[in-house]
Amino acid sequence: MSHPLFGNIFETFIISEFYKRLNHIGEKPPLYFWRDKTGNEIDLIVEKGMALLPIEIKSSKTWHPSMNSNIAEWCGLVGKAAEKGIVLYRGESLVGKNAAITVAPWWYV
């Protein structure tokens, strides 16, 4: 867990789990990511019909409000295409279950 690439490996693990779950139920996984020219990014965007669900993946075990910032900024850019977002992390607590941005343990989804 102290390896410099741990965060990248954790992110790849989560994305591969989403891909497997969708693929196993017979859906073509509509998975994307977003990055702008200044380096802001969303790790995973799941297409759900006409809506998009932005997901940030954090390897931290501790939630901090700044984890929501990229999703909040992205939702502001795309208007009504995304009204909610999720931050997945390695912690144990569910934060803001009914909020616009829910923070959940990675295994919760």
Buried (B, 14 or more C-beta within 10 A) or exposed (E): EEEEEEBEEBBEEBBEEBEEEBEEEEEEBEBEEBEEEEEEEBBBBBBEEEEBBBBBBBBEEEBEEEBBBBBEEBBEEEEEBBEBBBBBBBBEEEBBEEEEBBBBBBEEE
